[in-house]
Amino acid sequence: MQEQKSRPCADLLILQRSKGDAGDWRQTRRANFHLEDPSDLSDIIPTWSKICVIAADSTEIERCSQCRQAFADAFCMPHFWWSYYFIKGNGSVGCERTRDSGVTTGFNTWSKFSVKKVDHDTRFRWYHTNIFTRWLPLTNQTVILAFDLNTPVKERFLRAVMKPDESWLNDPFWVYPYLVEQIALIQEPSVWAIRDHVRLMETEGKPEGRPQPDYRRLHDIARHAIHVSETLDVAMQNLEHILMQHESYTNSTPDNDSGVSEDIHVRLRSWQSFIANLRSRSISNEKRLQNEVQLAFNSVAQHDASVTLEIGRATQLDSATMKTIAFVTLTFLPPTFICAIFSMSFFDFGGDSGWTMSNKFWIYWVFAIPTTVFTTLVWTYWPDIRRMLFSKNE
């Protein structure tokens, strides 16, 4: 079914502010986004507005093809912006100039960060920041499309970008020091939450008896630690790309305010250092957690080994007892054999004749010797016989 143009799209929060405005910014909401002339943004960005922020849910916009096309036409968004692989990615950074007959009409940047916020009770929540900016060089106006911002990132970021350093507005990358600051403010407590979990395990006393590690908890904390390190790695890579692109823009635009660009670059470098330090702490957390996991396994193994050693000692005592019994048995075996022989009817003892032996005593050897040989052979070759019997049954 073809979509109607009157169909409302996602609820849009639009914030506008003029340069030098000391008061609060203007806030409006719209239920649709459609421009008769995509090249004319005066309906969205009036001439008095130097900063325009449009906050929306990318999922709701992605479901409406008319809305996607309206955003793409109005802000010259790249064709892959709404693609599945780009939306589901864990981070990205990019920029491009838009030109008309060789004249630069705008400068677009985009970035995506993911942060895993871990609490002290191992509960967690994912935060995603999906930012697209369009800077208009002729009017020094900036449009910020802020998608999928969660509380409290949304409130803090909107407050920051609506009250920026006025001198920074001449640089298309002025948004990113404020954005990276919000990313760092969420990452920092997550890293220390993982550290607190690890520290709690390190300070736990040794239990009496067999250790009972909570392997499920160890697994969950390790999983969170890996995710936090991953998001920090992505943040570091994104920030490095932002710095490279900002430096490239500065070098390619000789008429820009170099002092402002340098200030923005220095601020980005400072946050890069802060996130790098968080990354070092996160790596330390992972290594310390791995030590705790190994200690848990080794403690259980050591306890089980000590129990096995005790069982071995008990078995050794039993073996010594069996040796004693075997020695006593062997000691009495010859006399028992002699008693058995002379108690047969083949022998007789008379007062007058003394000891006499029957001439049929050979019958005993006829049965005793073959039986002994047969028993010995069966005992020797029984494993092979058993193997042959089982192979036939199979």
GUMAR-980678 format. One record per residue (C-alpha): residue number from 0; residue in three letters; x, y, z. Coordinates in nm, 4 decimals. Layout:
<vogus>
NUM|ALA|X|Y|Z
...
</vogus>
This chain:
<vogus>
0|MET|0.0000|0.0000|0.0000
1|GLN|0.1414|0.3380|-0.0956
2|GLU|0.2143|0.5688|0.1964
3|GLN|0.0150|0.8896|0.2193
4|LYS|0.2042|1.2155|0.2523
5|SER|-0.0238|1.3144|0.5356
6|ARG|0.0905|1.0206|0.7428
7|PRO|0.2624|1.1520|1.0592
8|CYS|0.6158|1.0407|1.1284
9|ALA|0.8087|1.0293|1.4524
10|ASP|0.7559|1.2941|1.7147
11|LEU|1.0296|1.5546|1.6615
12|LEU|1.1679|1.7780|1.9347
13|ILE|1.3081|2.0942|1.7736
14|LEU|1.5233|2.3371|1.9715
15|GLN|1.6345|2.6697|1.8242
16|ARG|1.8566|2.9464|1.9490
17|SER|2.0055|3.2596|1.7998
18|LYS|2.3671|3.3615|1.8440
19|GLY|2.4233|3.5729|2.1512
20|ASP|2.0809|3.4876|2.2950
21|ALA|2.1205|3.4965|2.6723
22|GLY|1.7776|3.3549|2.7421
23|ASP|1.6354|3.0065|2.7038
24|TRP|1.6142|2.8462|2.3631
25|ARG|1.2877|2.8009|2.1782
26|GLN|1.1355|2.4555|2.1881
27|THR|0.8710|2.3164|1.9529
28|ARG|0.7360|1.9762|1.8557
29|ARG|0.6247|1.8519|1.5167
30|ALA|0.4439|1.5388|1.4107
31|ASN|0.5639|1.5480|1.0503
32|PHE|0.8628|1.6592|0.8494
33|HIS|0.8023|1.7590|0.4894
34|LEU|0.9427|2.0472|0.2832
35|GLU|0.8069|2.1589|-0.0508
36|ASP|1.1580|2.2701|-0.1470
37|PRO|1.4313|2.0591|0.0230
38|SER|1.6913|2.3247|-0.0578
39|ASP|1.4958|2.5822|0.1458
40|LEU|1.5367|2.5124|0.5181
41|SER|1.3903|2.8412|0.6360
42|ASP|1.0922|2.6576|0.7804
43|ILE|1.3235|2.4555|1.0044
44|ILE|1.6171|2.6957|1.0396
45|PRO|1.4990|3.0562|1.0287
46|THR|1.7590|3.3218|0.9654
47|TRP|1.7671|3.4250|1.3291
48|SER|1.8489|3.0696|1.4456
49|LYS|2.2194|2.9877|1.4623
50|ILE|2.1675|2.6482|1.6281
51|CYS|1.8871|2.4049|1.5516
52|VAL|1.8660|2.0676|1.7255
53|ILE|1.6195|1.8049|1.6075
54|ALA|1.5851|1.5131|1.8505
55|ALA|1.4029|1.2024|1.7305
56|ASP|1.3932|0.8227|1.7419
57|SER|1.5742|0.6784|1.4388
58|THR|1.3726|0.3554|1.4575
59|GLU|1.0434|0.5396|1.4089
60|ILE|1.1832|0.7440|1.1210
61|GLU|1.3372|0.4370|0.9592
62|ARG|0.9906|0.2758|0.9379
63|CYS|0.8552|0.5658|0.7308
64|SER|1.0103|0.5922|0.3843
65|GLN|0.8638|0.9419|0.3371
66|CYS|1.0330|1.0609|0.6558
67|ARG|1.3657|0.9073|0.5581
68|GLN|1.3531|1.0737|0.2196
69|ALA|1.2579|1.4074|0.3749
70|PHE|1.5582|1.3988|0.6087
71|ALA|1.7910|1.2863|0.3290
72|ASP|1.6759|1.5642|0.0947
73|ALA|1.6746|1.8420|0.3536
74|PHE|2.0118|1.7689|0.5134
75|CYS|2.1970|1.5922|0.2293
76|MET|2.2390|1.2775|0.4384
77|PRO|2.4416|0.9976|0.2709
78|HIS|2.2478|0.7101|0.1164
79|PHE|2.3794|0.4523|0.3656
80|TRP|2.2628|0.6413|0.6737
81|TRP|1.9420|0.4386|0.7116
82|SER|2.0937|0.1067|0.6047
83|TYR|2.0686|-0.1899|0.8415
84|TYR|2.4435|-0.2420|0.8826
85|PHE|2.4987|0.1261|0.9641
86|ILE|2.2168|0.1446|1.2206
87|LYS|2.3245|-0.1763|1.3948
88|GLY|2.6948|-0.0871|1.4036
89|ASN|2.8629|-0.0215|1.7375
90|GLY|3.0303|0.2999|1.6206
91|SER|3.1233|0.5118|1.3218
92|VAL|3.2519|0.8558|1.2218
93|GLY|3.2438|1.0385|0.8901
94|CYS|3.2225|1.3749|0.7180
95|GLU|3.1728|1.5179|0.3717
96|ARG|3.1272|1.8501|0.1925
97|THR|2.8238|1.9236|-0.0162
98|ARG|2.8746|2.1368|-0.3269
99|ASP|2.6629|2.3081|-0.5880
100|SER|2.8410|2.4034|-0.9105
101|GLY|3.1720|2.3731|-0.7305
102|VAL|3.0674|2.6002|-0.4429
103|THR|3.0584|2.4501|-0.0936
104|THR|2.7009|2.4630|0.0356
105|GLY|2.7478|2.2720|0.3560
106|PHE|2.9678|2.0483|0.5671
107|ASN|2.8170|1.7306|0.7125
108|THR|2.9537|1.5154|0.9927
109|TRP|2.8152|1.2088|1.1631
110|SER|2.9160|0.9876|1.4522
111|LYS|2.7810|0.6989|1.6514
112|PHE|2.8937|0.5900|1.9986
113|SER|2.7759|0.3025|2.2162
114|VAL|2.8249|0.2900|2.5925
115|LYS|2.7407|0.0149|2.8400
116|LYS|2.6500|0.1604|3.1774
117|VAL|2.7131|-0.0947|3.4546
118|ASP|2.5800|-0.0400|3.8068
119|HIS|2.7216|-0.1668|4.1341
120|ASP|2.4606|-0.4457|4.1483
121|THR|2.5681|-0.5733|3.7991
122|ARG|2.2576|-0.4303|3.6342
123|PHE|2.3375|-0.2631|3.3053
124|ARG|2.1940|-0.0448|3.0325
125|TRP|2.3104|0.0393|2.6830
126|TYR|2.3305|0.4034|2.5719
127|HIS|2.3546|0.4943|2.2048
128|THR|2.4327|0.8373|2.0624
129|ASN|2.3671|0.8830|1.6936
130|ILE|2.4541|1.2366|1.5832
131|PHE|2.4372|1.3984|1.2389
132|THR|2.5378|1.7634|1.1931
133|ARG|2.5058|1.9971|0.8970
134|TRP|2.6972|2.3240|0.9042
135|LEU|2.6091|2.5993|0.6576
136|PRO|2.9226|2.8084|0.5857
137|LEU|2.7392|3.1064|0.4329
138|THR|2.5335|3.1730|0.7464
139|ASN|2.7387|2.9826|1.0096
140|GLN|2.4224|2.7977|1.1064
141|THR|2.4392|2.4472|1.2530
142|VAL|2.1713|2.1781|1.2382
143|ILE|2.2168|1.8885|1.4795
144|LEU|2.0138|1.5714|1.4273
145|ALA|2.0284|1.3877|1.7598
146|PHE|1.8923|1.0348|1.7294
147|ASP|1.8305|0.7776|2.0016
148|LEU|1.9610|0.9827|2.2939
149|ASN|1.8716|0.8348|2.6315
150|THR|1.8213|1.0063|2.9629
151|PRO|2.0315|1.1612|3.1169
152|VAL|2.2597|1.1972|2.8111
153|LYS|1.9876|1.3707|2.6153
154|GLU|1.9274|1.6486|2.8704
155|ARG|2.2976|1.7129|2.9326
156|PHE|2.3900|1.7114|2.5638
157|LEU|2.1034|1.9402|2.4615
158|ARG|2.1898|2.1840|2.7415
159|ALA|2.5537|2.1885|2.6322
160|VAL|2.4998|2.2417|2.2597
161|MET|2.2318|2.5067|2.3139
162|LYS|2.4702|2.7137|2.5279
163|PRO|2.8063|2.6709|2.3526
164|ASP|3.1111|2.8891|2.3326
165|GLU|2.9916|3.1488|2.0803
166|SER|3.3308|3.1732|1.9107
167|TRP|3.3238|2.8012|1.8253
168|LEU|3.0217|2.8266|1.5950
169|ASN|3.2445|2.9111|1.2974
170|ASP|3.3907|2.5586|1.3025
171|PRO|3.1738|2.2659|1.1826
172|PHE|3.3300|2.0361|1.4458
173|TRP|3.2309|2.2529|1.7439
174|VAL|2.9676|1.9979|1.8538
175|TYR|3.2129|1.7154|1.9184
176|PRO|3.3901|1.8375|2.2332
177|TYR|3.0462|1.8527|2.3993
178|LEU|2.9458|1.5132|2.2605
179|VAL|3.2692|1.3374|2.3620
180|GLU|3.2382|1.4885|2.7086
181|GLN|2.8992|1.3200|2.7532
182|ILE|3.0414|0.9891|2.6303
183|ALA|3.3264|1.0148|2.8809
184|LEU|3.0889|1.1016|3.1659
185|ILE|2.8961|0.7765|3.1062
186|GLN|3.2032|0.5603|3.0486
187|GLU|3.3813|0.6723|3.3646
188|PRO|3.1349|0.5293|3.6239
189|SER|3.1046|0.2054|3.4237
190|VAL|3.4801|0.1485|3.4408
191|TRP|3.4874|0.2146|3.8140
192|ALA|3.1810|-0.0034|3.8727
193|ILE|3.3701|-0.2966|3.7172
194|ARG|3.6701|-0.2069|3.9325
195|ASP|3.4530|-0.2122|4.2479
196|HIS|3.3199|-0.5583|4.1613
197|VAL|3.6734|-0.6875|4.1105
198|ARG|3.7955|-0.5230|4.4312
199|LEU|3.5109|-0.6840|4.6270
200|MET|3.6177|-1.0273|4.5043
201|GLU|3.9819|-0.9556|4.5871
202|THR|3.9013|-0.8640|4.9471
203|GLU|3.6702|-1.1593|5.0182
204|GLY|3.8018|-1.3871|5.2934
205|LYS|3.8992|-1.7467|5.2290
206|PRO|3.6016|-1.9714|5.3159
207|GLU|3.6348|-2.2752|5.5396
208|GLY|3.6054|-2.6090|5.3667
209|ARG|3.5636|-2.6438|4.9950
210|PRO|3.5470|-2.3047|4.8109
211|GLN|3.2162|-2.2320|4.6364
212|PRO|3.2878|-1.9600|4.3753
213|ASP|2.9896|-1.7888|4.2124
214|TYR|3.0889|-1.8707|3.8561
215|ARG|2.7730|-1.7149|3.7127
216|ARG|2.8600|-1.3814|3.8741
217|LEU|3.2198|-1.4073|3.7555
218|HIS|3.0961|-1.4706|3.4031
219|ASP|2.8582|-1.1734|3.4097
220|ILE|3.1218|-0.9321|3.5380
221|ALA|3.3729|-1.0571|3.2808
222|ARG|3.1139|-1.0075|3.0063
223|HIS|3.0456|-0.6510|3.1220
224|ALA|3.4185|-0.5779|3.1428
225|ILE|3.4699|-0.6988|2.7851
226|HIS|3.1845|-0.4815|2.6590
227|VAL|3.3118|-0.1748|2.8437
228|SER|3.6580|-0.2238|2.6943
229|GLU|3.5053|-0.2699|2.3501
230|THR|3.3071|0.0547|2.3710
231|LEU|3.6175|0.2382|2.4940
232|ASP|3.8167|0.1022|2.2001
233|VAL|3.5466|0.2192|1.9602
234|ALA|3.5351|0.5606|2.1304
235|MET|3.9129|0.5927|2.0969
236|GLN|3.8995|0.5031|1.7278
237|ASN|3.6089|0.7408|1.6641
238|LEU|3.7852|1.0237|1.8423
239|GLU|4.1044|0.9646|1.6474
240|HIS|3.9074|0.9817|1.3206
241|ILE|3.7349|1.3011|1.4340
242|LEU|4.0730|1.4599|1.5077
243|MET|4.2107|1.3510|1.1701
244|GLN|3.9076|1.4857|0.9828
245|HIS|3.9126|1.8100|1.1793
246|GLU|4.2813|1.8591|1.1008
247|SER|4.2125|1.7850|0.7344
248|TYR|3.9291|2.0386|0.7305
249|THR|4.1458|2.3025|0.8990
250|ASN|4.4295|2.2527|0.6510
251|SER|4.1948|2.2657|0.3527
252|THR|4.0154|2.5826|0.4686
253|PRO|4.2748|2.8599|0.4908
254|ASP|4.0180|3.1321|0.5643
255|ASN|3.8853|2.9704|0.8813
256|ASP|3.9579|3.1001|1.2287
257|SER|4.2704|2.9030|1.3186
258|GLY|4.2530|3.0061|1.6838
259|VAL|3.9043|2.8604|1.7251
260|SER|3.9983|2.5424|1.5401
261|GLU|4.3039|2.5044|1.7592
262|ASP|4.0933|2.5448|2.0746
263|ILE|3.8504|2.2778|1.9554
264|HIS|4.1364|2.0471|1.8597
265|VAL|4.3035|2.0908|2.1982
266|ARG|3.9750|2.0196|2.3797
267|LEU|3.9245|1.7032|2.1752
268|ARG|4.2818|1.5958|2.2567
269|SER|4.2165|1.6429|2.6270
270|TRP|3.9097|1.4177|2.6121
271|GLN|4.1068|1.1682|2.4068
272|SER|4.3608|1.1522|2.6883
273|PHE|4.0823|1.1076|2.9439
274|ILE|3.9235|0.8199|2.7501
275|ALA|4.2671|0.6619|2.6953
276|ASN|4.3208|0.6605|3.0717
277|LEU|3.9802|0.4999|3.1185
278|ARG|4.0824|0.2379|2.8637
279|SER|4.3987|0.1631|3.0627
280|ARG|4.1921|0.1201|3.3780
281|SER|3.9502|-0.1066|3.1895
282|ILE|4.2387|-0.3260|3.0698
283|SER|4.3616|-0.3454|3.4292
284|ASN|4.0118|-0.4483|3.5418
285|GLU|4.0051|-0.7290|3.2853
286|LYS|4.3459|-0.8602|3.3933
287|ARG|4.2578|-0.8448|3.7624
288|LEU|3.9276|-1.0178|3.6926
289|GLN|4.1078|-1.2892|3.4991
290|ASN|4.3362|-1.3400|3.8001
291|GLU|4.0308|-1.3817|4.0224
292|VAL|3.8779|-1.6341|3.7834
293|GLN|4.2025|-1.8335|3.7791
294|LEU|4.2281|-1.8096|4.1575
295|ALA|3.8734|-1.9441|4.1930
296|PHE|3.9500|-2.2425|3.9692
297|ASN|4.2877|-2.3057|4.1356
298|SER|4.1400|-2.2842|4.4868
299|VAL|3.8785|-2.5465|4.4055
300|ALA|4.1394|-2.7624|4.2313
301|GLN|4.3782|-2.7302|4.5271
302|HIS|4.1072|-2.8302|4.7731
303|ASP|4.0047|-3.1270|4.5595
304|ALA|4.3707|-3.2277|4.5245
305|SER|4.4148|-3.2235|4.9030
306|VAL|4.1054|-3.4434|4.9397
307|THR|4.2433|-3.6790|4.6756
308|LEU|4.5736|-3.6905|4.8664
309|GLU|4.3934|-3.7896|5.1848
310|ILE|4.2093|-4.0617|4.9954
311|GLY|4.5431|-4.1808|4.8572
312|ARG|4.6904|-4.1975|5.2069
313|ALA|4.3909|-4.3957|5.3301
314|THR|4.4262|-4.6309|5.0330
315|GLN|4.7944|-4.6713|5.1122
316|LEU|4.7072|-4.7743|5.4687
317|ASP|4.4517|-5.0218|5.3349
318|SER|4.7162|-5.1581|5.0994
319|ALA|4.9559|-5.2122|5.3899
320|THR|4.6834|-5.3980|5.5764
321|MET|4.6142|-5.6179|5.2750
322|LYS|4.9862|-5.6947|5.2466
323|THR|4.9873|-5.8114|5.6082
324|ILE|4.6844|-6.0295|5.5470
325|ALA|4.8452|-6.1719|5.2314
326|PHE|5.1684|-6.2454|5.4223
327|VAL|4.9801|-6.4253|5.6984
328|THR|4.7849|-6.6212|5.4364
329|LEU|5.1063|-6.7255|5.2579
330|THR|5.2612|-6.8209|5.5918
331|PHE|4.9853|-7.0674|5.6706
332|LEU|4.9357|-7.1884|5.3116
333|PRO|5.2096|-7.4629|5.3095
334|PRO|5.0970|-7.6141|5.6410
335|THR|4.7376|-7.6004|5.5221
336|PHE|4.8351|-7.7767|5.2006
337|ILE|5.0234|-8.0459|5.3938
338|CYS|4.7295|-8.0938|5.6291
339|ALA|4.4931|-8.1272|5.3357
340|ILE|4.7171|-8.3878|5.1709
341|PHE|4.7575|-8.6035|5.4784
342|SER|4.3924|-8.5826|5.5707
343|MET|4.2987|-8.7679|5.2522
344|SER|4.2022|-9.1326|5.2551
345|PHE|4.5112|-9.2071|5.0493
346|PHE|4.7100|-9.2041|5.3746
347|ASP|4.6560|-9.4131|5.6858
348|PHE|4.8333|-9.4301|6.0188
349|GLY|4.8172|-9.7430|6.2261
350|GLY|4.9710|-9.8203|6.5594
351|ASP|5.1322|-10.1373|6.4305
352|SER|5.2011|-10.0555|6.0683
353|GLY|5.2715|-9.6815|6.0993
354|TRP|5.2112|-9.4605|5.7961
355|THR|5.0790|-9.6307|5.4821
356|MET|4.9915|-9.4764|5.1438
357|SER|4.7371|-9.6103|4.8986
358|ASN|4.8633|-9.7245|4.5599
359|LYS|4.5869|-9.5064|4.4034
360|PHE|4.7512|-9.1800|4.5103
361|TRP|4.8314|-9.1053|4.1444
362|ILE|4.4623|-9.0286|4.0887
363|TYR|4.5080|-8.7093|4.2922
364|TRP|4.7843|-8.5846|4.0623
365|VAL|4.5870|-8.6784|3.7517
366|PHE|4.3111|-8.4329|3.8503
367|ALA|4.5145|-8.1722|4.0406
368|ILE|4.7786|-8.0968|3.7765
369|PRO|4.5446|-8.0457|3.4728
370|THR|4.3038|-7.8401|3.6814
371|THR|4.5866|-7.6153|3.8004
372|VAL|4.7225|-7.5733|3.4458
373|PHE|4.3731|-7.4978|3.3059
374|THR|4.3025|-7.2406|3.5767
375|THR|4.6376|-7.0724|3.5155
376|LEU|4.5793|-7.0535|3.1398
377|VAL|4.2278|-6.9123|3.1791
378|TRP|4.3536|-6.6478|3.4209
379|THR|4.6380|-6.5536|3.1822
380|TYR|4.4348|-6.5294|2.8616
381|TRP|4.1029|-6.4184|3.0067
382|PRO|4.1287|-6.0536|2.8755
383|ASP|4.1790|-6.1818|2.5182
384|ILE|3.8984|-6.4342|2.5552
385|ARG|3.6646|-6.1676|2.6882
386|ARG|3.7536|-5.9310|2.4019
387|MET|3.6809|-6.2038|2.1461
388|LEU|3.3448|-6.2844|2.3070
389|PHE|3.2315|-5.9204|2.3081
390|SER|3.3459|-5.8634|1.9476
391|LYS|3.1336|-6.1569|1.8320
392|ASN|2.8269|-6.0235|2.0163
393|GLU|2.8651|-5.6861|1.8466
</vogus>
